[in-house]
Amino acid sequence: MNRVCRSCLLMFTAVAGAHSQVHERLLPRQPSLSQTQVVFCYASDLWIVGREGGEARRLTSGAAIDSDPVSSPDGSLVAFSRHSKSGTDVFVVPAAGGEPRRLTYSWAQAVGWTRDGKQVVFGSYTDVSRLFSVPSEGGPVVVLPPPSAIYGTFSPDGK
């Protein structure tokens, strides 16, 4: 079994163990892999489990719907999209747990990270043909060079 399939299997096993008392069928989805963990969506929240398996731990909770998790290159942070009554924006939360920090205020969707792990890459629902980046600590938004893109990742040389 390849690494992605094995990690996804571990994710499903972890959720089944953590929520065996849940009666309705909800599927874990949108896995994001780092060197040591898998982050995924389940029941409108983000969950995390080690790649070796174990019990999944909830990273986010609340009335909003959290999706599109993307682990930072070093695995210490998770960027994600939060859908609420006020719109959809990009947030970041420590993989160890903690309070999510809002990074955008403009109907955005998390897409990835810059290679150095300092910037979160996102697409904007208001400008659907461009990618942007924002520092993981918050700050000014930068338009990325591709003239038209919805999803993308950086090559090993950072371009």
C-alpha positions in Angstrom: 0.0 0.0 0.0 1.5 3.4 -0.8 1.9 6.2 1.8 -1.2 8.2 0.9 -3.5 5.2 1.0 -2.0 3.9 4.2 -2.3 7.4 5.8 -5.9 7.7 4.7 -6.7 4.3 6.1 -5.2 5.4 9.4 -7.3 8.5 9.3 -10.5 6.6 8.9 -9.5 4.1 11.6 -8.7 7.0 14.0 -12.1 8.7 13.4 -14.0 5.4 13.9 -12.2 4.9 17.2 -12.7 8.5 18.4 -16.4 8.5 17.5 -17.8 5.0 17.8 -20.8 6.4 19.7 -21.9 8.6 16.7 -25.0 7.1 15.1 -25.0 9.0 11.8 -22.5 8.2 9.1 -20.0 11.0 8.4 -17.0 10.5 6.3 -13.6 12.0 7.0 -12.5 13.9 3.9 -9.9 16.3 2.4 -6.8 14.8 4.1 -3.6 16.9 4.2 -0.4 15.0 4.9 2.7 16.2 6.6 5.8 14.3 7.6 4.3 13.2 10.9 0.5 13.7 10.8 -2.7 13.7 8.8 -5.2 16.6 9.1 -8.7 16.1 7.8 -12.3 17.3 7.9 -14.9 15.5 9.8 -18.3 16.7 10.9 -17.5 20.3 9.9 -14.4 20.5 12.0 -10.7 19.8 11.5 -9.1 16.7 13.2 -5.5 15.6 13.4 -3.9 12.2 13.9 -0.3 10.9 13.6 0.6 9.1 10.4 1.3 6.0 12.4 -2.4 6.0 13.6 -3.9 6.5 17.0 -6.8 8.5 18.3 -7.7 11.6 16.3 -7.7 14.9 18.1 -10.1 17.8 17.2 -8.3 21.0 16.1 -11.3 23.2 15.5 -14.9 23.4 16.7 -17.9 25.7 16.6 -20.8 26.6 14.4 -18.7 27.4 11.3 -17.8 24.7 8.7 -14.0 24.2 8.5 -12.5 22.7 5.3 -9.6 22.7 2.9 -6.9 21.9 5.5 -3.3 22.4 4.3 -0.4 21.5 6.6 2.6 23.9 6.6 5.9 22.4 5.2 7.2 21.8 8.8 3.9 20.5 10.0 3.6 23.0 12.8 0.6 25.0 11.4 -2.6 24.1 9.5 -4.2 26.7 7.1 -7.9 26.1 6.4 -11.1 27.7 5.1 -13.8 28.6 7.5 -17.4 29.0 6.1 -19.7 31.0 8.3 -22.7 33.3 8.0 -20.3 36.2 7.3 -18.5 34.5 4.4 -15.6 32.2 3.8 -12.1 33.1 4.9 -8.6 31.7 5.5 -7.5 30.8 9.1 -4.4 29.2 10.5 -4.2 27.1 13.7 -1.2 25.4 15.4 -1.1 21.7 14.8 -0.5 21.2 18.5 -3.9 23.0 19.1 -4.9 26.5 20.0 -7.1 29.3 18.9 -7.4 29.8 15.1 -6.2 33.1 13.7 -8.0 34.8 10.8 -5.8 35.8 7.9 -8.3 37.1 5.3 -11.4 39.2 5.2 -12.4 38.8 1.5 -14.1 35.5 0.7 -11.1 33.3 0.3 -10.1 29.6 0.2 -6.9 28.0 1.5 -4.9 26.4 -1.2 -1.3 25.8 0.2 1.9 27.3 1.6 5.0 28.9 0.2 8.0 26.5 0.3 9.5 28.4 3.3 6.2 28.0 5.3 5.9 31.7 6.0 3.0 32.5 3.7 -0.4 30.9 3.2 -1.5 30.6 -0.5 -5.2 31.2 -1.2 -7.7 31.8 -3.9 -10.3 34.5 -3.7 -13.9 34.1 -4.6 -14.0 37.7 -5.6 -11.1 37.3 -8.1 -11.5 33.6 -9.1 -8.7 33.6 -11.6 -5.8 34.6 -9.3 -3.8 33.2 -6.4 -2.6 35.3 -3.4 -0.4 34.9 -0.3 -0.6 36.2 3.2 1.9 35.8 6.1 0.9 33.1 8.5 1.1 35.7 11.3 -1.3 38.0 9.3 -0.3 41.0 7.3 -0.6 42.4 3.8 -1.9 40.2 0.9 0.4 39.7 -2.1 -0.8 38.8 -5.6 1.1 35.8 -6.9 2.6 35.9 -10.4 0.5 33.4 -12.4 -1.9 35.5 -14.5 -4.6 32.9 -14.1 -4.8 30.1 -11.5 -7.3 28.5 -9.1 -5.1 25.9 -7.4 -1.3 25.5 -7.4 1.8 24.5 -5.6 5.4 25.7 -5.8 8.2 23.7 -7.5 11.2 22.6 -5.4 13.1 25.8 -6.4 10.2 27.9 -5.0 8.9 29.2 -8.4 
